[in-house]
Amino acid sequence: MDDCLTPIMADPTKFHYMELIPPTNKNRRPRRKCRLCYRNKRRRETAYICAACPDKPSLCVRNCFRLYHEEIFRKGGFLRHSKNKSQKYG
């Protein structure tokens, strides 16, 4: 395996963390659709994103955060770490 590729470990949430969606001029407490709930045809909004993922998915705190990262791990997802930004790779 290439040294610059880091697999998501057995605990997929180890290096990933939740962060509040930053406020904007128009919205002090922004919310977005939870990516996992939306995929499962449920309407649920959240104020949190995974700050470590390259695409910064909005995810529910309760179960979706853990399930989303376990799904990436099962699919063999990797994160490519660079000086500028992280990219999903694989």
KOLNU-23179 format. One line per field, with one value per residue: residue number from 1; x, y, z of N, C-alpha, C, O in turn. Coordinates in Angstrom, 2 decimals, padded with zeros to 5 digits. Layout:
! residues N
seq	c(NUM;...)
nu	c(X;...)
nv	c(Y;...)
nw	c(Z;...)
cau	c(X;...)
cav	c(Y;...)
caw	c(Z;...)
cu	c(X;...)
cv	c(Y;...)
cw	c(Z;...)
ou	c(X;...)
ov	c(Y;...)
ow	c(Z;...)
//
This chain:
! residues 90
seq	c(1;2;3;4;5;6;7;8;9;10;11;12;13;14;15;16;17;18;19;20;21;22;23;24;25;26;27;28;29;30;31;32;33;34;35;36;37;38;39;40;41;42;43;44;45;46;47;48;49;50;51;52;53;54;55;56;57;58;59;60;61;62;63;64;65;66;67;68;69;70;71;72;73;74;75;76;77;78;79;80;81;82;83;84;85;86;87;88;89;90)
nu	c(000.85;000.47;002.32;001.15;-001.50;-004.09;-005.88;-009.28;-009.57;-010.23;-011.97;-013.98;-014.70;-012.64;-010.76;-012.41;-014.73;-017.53;-018.89;-020.33;-022.38;-021.12;-022.24;-024.03;-024.43;-027.15;-028.31;-028.22;-028.19;-027.66;-029.04;-028.94;-030.00;-029.76;-027.39;-027.45;-030.02;-031.56;-030.88;-032.12;-034.72;-035.89;-036.95;-034.93;-033.30;-030.10;-027.67;-025.04;-021.85;-019.43;-016.34;-013.88;-014.15;-013.71;-015.81;-017.46;-019.96;-023.33;-024.61;-026.66;-026.36;-026.99;-027.12;-026.36;-023.84;-021.95;-022.81;-022.51;-019.70;-018.88;-019.93;-018.35;-015.91;-016.46;-016.70;-014.14;-012.97;-010.62;-008.66;-006.95;-004.31;-003.19;-001.15;-002.79;-005.58;-007.84;-008.73;-011.23;-010.43;-010.41)
nv	c(-001.18;002.24;004.79;007.29;006.83;006.33;003.90;003.84;003.12;000.21;001.28;003.36;005.97;007.14;009.15;011.01;013.66;015.40;018.55;021.75;023.18;025.98;029.31;031.64;034.87;035.15;033.08;032.12;029.68;027.29;024.46;021.24;018.63;015.36;013.20;010.36;009.73;010.96;009.42;007.09;007.77;009.32;012.21;014.30;016.82;018.24;019.88;019.37;018.45;016.17;017.05;016.09;014.59;014.75;015.81;016.92;015.80;016.22;014.92;013.02;013.13;011.02;008.12;008.08;009.21;007.30;005.01;005.89;006.18;003.56;002.32;003.41;002.31;-000.44;-000.51;-000.20;002.30;004.99;007.63;010.23;012.01;015.24;018.23;020.38;019.56;016.91;014.04;011.85;008.61;005.83)
nw	c(000.00;-000.73;000.91;001.31;001.45;003.67;005.25;006.34;009.61;011.78;013.61;012.27;012.89;014.19;013.35;012.36;012.81;014.24;013.33;013.79;011.25;009.67;010.49;008.38;006.75;006.29;007.71;010.94;012.26;010.42;008.65;007.15;004.87;006.12;004.82;004.79;005.78;003.81;001.59;002.34;002.07;004.10;005.79;007.32;009.04;009.83;011.89;011.69;010.28;008.86;009.50;008.68;006.37;002.82;001.21;003.07;004.34;005.47;008.41;010.64;014.17;015.83;014.74;012.07;011.47;012.37;010.89;008.23;007.99;008.54;006.31;004.26;005.03;004.68;001.91;001.20;001.23;001.04;002.39;000.92;002.00;001.77;001.59;001.01;000.94;001.93;000.04;-001.13;-002.00;-004.00)
cau	c(000.00;001.18;002.45;000.31;-002.89;-004.39;-007.21;-010.11;-009.24;-011.32;-012.93;-014.01;-014.94;-011.50;-010.14;-013.47;-015.43;-018.68;-018.69;-021.51;-022.32;-020.83;-023.33;-023.88;-025.07;-028.61;-028.80;-027.33;-028.15;-028.01;-029.30;-028.97;-030.55;-028.81;-027.11;-027.88;-031.48;-032.09;-030.68;-033.10;-036.05;-036.40;-036.69;-034.37;-032.27;-029.09;-026.81;-023.67;-021.15;-018.16;-015.33;-012.69;-014.43;-013.44;-017.02;-018.15;-021.36;-024.15;-025.02;-027.28;-025.43;-027.41;-026.57;-025.93;-022.40;-021.26;-023.20;-021.91;-018.28;-018.76;-020.21;-017.14;-014.91;-016.82;-016.45;-012.69;-012.62;-009.38;-008.54;-005.62;-003.98;-002.20;-000.97;-003.88;-006.87;-007.99;-009.61;-011.64;-009.67;-010.60)
cav	c(000.00;003.50;005.44;008.48;006.41;005.85;003.30;004.14;002.03;-000.63;002.23;004.36;007.33;007.53;010.39;011.87;014.32;016.23;019.98;022.51;023.88;027.38;030.26;032.56;036.16;034.99;032.02;031.94;028.25;026.56;023.03;020.57;017.27;014.29;012.46;008.97;009.72;011.31;008.24;006.10;008.38;009.92;013.64;014.71;017.83;018.24;021.06;018.87;017.86;015.52;018.02;015.42;014.03;015.74;016.47;017.46;015.39;016.51;013.64;013.04;012.76;009.80;006.88;008.23;009.47;006.01;004.15;006.42;005.86;002.10;001.99;003.75;001.31;-001.71;-000.37;-000.10;003.70;005.51;009.08;010.65;013.21;016.10;019.46;021.31;019.04;015.46;013.63;010.46;007.91;004.38)
caw	c(000.00;-000.82;002.22;001.47;001.60;005.01;005.28;007.49;010.52;012.28;014.18;011.20;013.36;015.02;012.90;011.82;013.91;013.89;013.51;013.41;009.97;010.01;010.21;007.25;007.01;006.25;008.60;012.10;012.61;009.20;008.71;005.84;004.89;006.45;003.60;004.92;005.88;002.49;000.74;002.79;001.89;005.33;005.82;008.60;008.88;010.88;011.94;011.79;009.15;009.20;009.07;008.15;005.04;001.78;000.71;004.24;004.34;006.64;008.97;011.97;015.24;016.51;014.15;010.68;011.42;012.49;009.77;007.00;007.96;008.43;004.91;003.50;005.39;004.02;000.48;000.99;000.98;001.59;002.34;000.50;002.76;001.13;002.34;000.73;001.39;001.84;-001.03;-001.08;-003.03;-003.97)
cu	c(000.89;001.19;001.52;-001.17;-003.10;-005.76;-007.99;-010.01;-010.46;-012.38;-013.01;-014.25;-013.74;-010.93;-011.16;-014.25;-016.54;-018.34;-019.98;-021.31;-022.11;-022.00;-023.00;-024.53;-026.58;-029.14;-027.80;-027.15;-028.55;-028.19;-029.32;-029.62;-029.44;-028.62;-027.63;-029.39;-032.11;-031.99;-031.71;-034.53;-036.71;-036.05;-036.21;-033.26;-031.33;-028.26;-025.33;-023.16;-019.95;-017.06;-014.10;-012.91;-014.24;-014.68;-017.90;-019.64;-022.09;-024.74;-025.65;-026.27;-025.73;-026.76;-025.93;-024.43;-021.62;-021.55;-022.56;-020.44;-018.02;-018.99;-019.00;-016.06;-015.19;-016.54;-014.97;-012.25;-011.33;-009.46;-007.11;-005.35;-002.92;-002.10;-002.16;-005.21;-006.86;-008.96;-009.99;-010.98;-009.97;-011.97)
cv	c(001.24;004.20;006.62;008.12;005.84;005.21;003.79;002.92;001.23;000.21;003.40;005.78;007.89;008.89;011.36;012.45;015.21;017.69;020.68;023.14;025.36;028.31;031.14;033.89;036.03;034.02;031.79;030.49;027.40;025.06;022.50;019.20;016.30;013.43;011.02;008.85;010.00;010.13;007.16;006.65;008.82;011.40;014.03;015.73;017.81;019.52;020.65;018.30;017.08;016.41;017.37;014.82;015.12;016.49;017.02;017.10;015.80;015.19;013.83;012.56;011.36;008.53;007.09;008.47;008.16;005.12;004.59;006.03;004.35;001.66;002.29;002.71;-000.02;-001.67;-000.22;001.32;004.09;007.02;009.40;011.98;013.98;017.38;020.40;020.82;017.52;015.15;012.18;009.75;006.43;003.96)
cw	c(000.00;000.53;002.40;001.57;002.99;004.99;006.48;008.40;010.95;012.98;013.20;011.67;014.13;014.64;012.30;012.98;013.39;014.18;013.10;012.05;010.29;009.65;009.01;007.63;007.10;007.29;009.74;012.48;011.40;009.45;007.29;006.00;005.26;005.21;003.66;005.01;004.52;001.53;001.07;002.79;003.19;005.31;007.21;008.33;010.07;010.80;011.94;010.48;009.68;008.63;008.43;006.76;003.98;001.29;001.82;004.28;005.61;007.11;010.34;013.01;015.76;015.94;012.79;010.55;011.43;011.28;008.46;006.90;007.93;006.99;004.03;003.77;004.69;002.53;000.17;000.70;001.66;001.55;001.94;001.20;002.00;001.95;002.18;001.27;001.29;000.72;-000.82;-002.26;-002.91;-004.05)
ou	c(001.93;000.18;001.14;-002.01;-002.35;-006.75;-007.42;-010.32;-011.59;-013.56;-012.22;-014.01;-013.81;-010.63;-010.79;-014.41;-016.50;-017.62;-020.65;-020.21;-022.85;-022.66;-021.83;-025.11;-027.22;-030.30;-026.69;-026.10;-029.65;-027.56;-029.67;-029.77;-028.32;-029.60;-028.20;-029.99;-033.08;-032.90;-032.13;-035.43;-037.92;-034.97;-036.99;-032.40;-031.71;-028.18;-024.46;-023.91;-019.51;-016.90;-013.36;-011.94;-014.57;-014.61;-018.98;-020.49;-021.52;-025.30;-025.24;-025.45;-024.82;-025.93;-025.03;-023.80;-020.75;-020.63;-022.12;-019.98;-017.03;-018.34;-018.66;-015.37;-014.27;-016.18;-014.59;-011.26;-010.99;-010.22;-006.16;-006.07;-001.88;-002.87;-002.51;-005.91;-005.99;-009.91;-009.17;-010.98;-009.80;-012.25)
ov	c(001.27;004.20;006.93;009.00;004.97;005.90;004.12;001.81;001.52;-000.13;004.33;006.72;008.99;009.71;012.41;011.81;015.70;018.02;020.24;023.59;025.93;028.12;031.36;034.02;036.72;034.11;031.32;030.09;026.86;024.48;023.21;018.69;016.40;012.97;010.52;007.97;009.34;009.86;006.40;006.08;008.70;011.78;014.08;015.50;017.40;020.15;021.50;017.75;017.30;016.50;018.04;014.58;016.28;017.68;017.55;017.99;015.74;014.43;014.70;011.68;010.61;007.92;006.33;007.98;007.94;004.53;003.76;005.59;003.91;000.74;001.50;002.28;-000.66;-002.69;-000.13;001.53;003.58;007.61;008.90;012.95;013.44;017.59;021.12;021.55;016.93;015.90;011.37;010.26;005.84;002.76)
ow	c(000.65;001.23;003.53;001.75;003.43;004.73;007.52;007.98;010.54;012.95;013.29;010.91;014.67;015.51;011.79;014.01;012.26;015.13;012.17;011.72;011.09;008.63;008.68;008.71;007.90;007.70;009.51;012.97;011.36;010.33;006.35;007.11;004.76;004.62;002.69;004.39;004.13;000.75;000.19;003.41;003.36;004.85;008.16;007.48;011.17;009.74;012.15;009.68;010.80;007.41;007.71;006.04;004.22;000.99;001.55;004.24;006.70;006.32;011.11;012.74;016.10;016.61;012.41;009.61;010.60;010.72;007.67;005.84;007.34;006.51;003.15;002.85;004.17;001.94;-001.00;000.00;002.73;000.79;002.54;001.02;001.64;002.89;003.11;001.97;000.65;000.49;-000.39;-003.38;-001.84;-004.03)
//
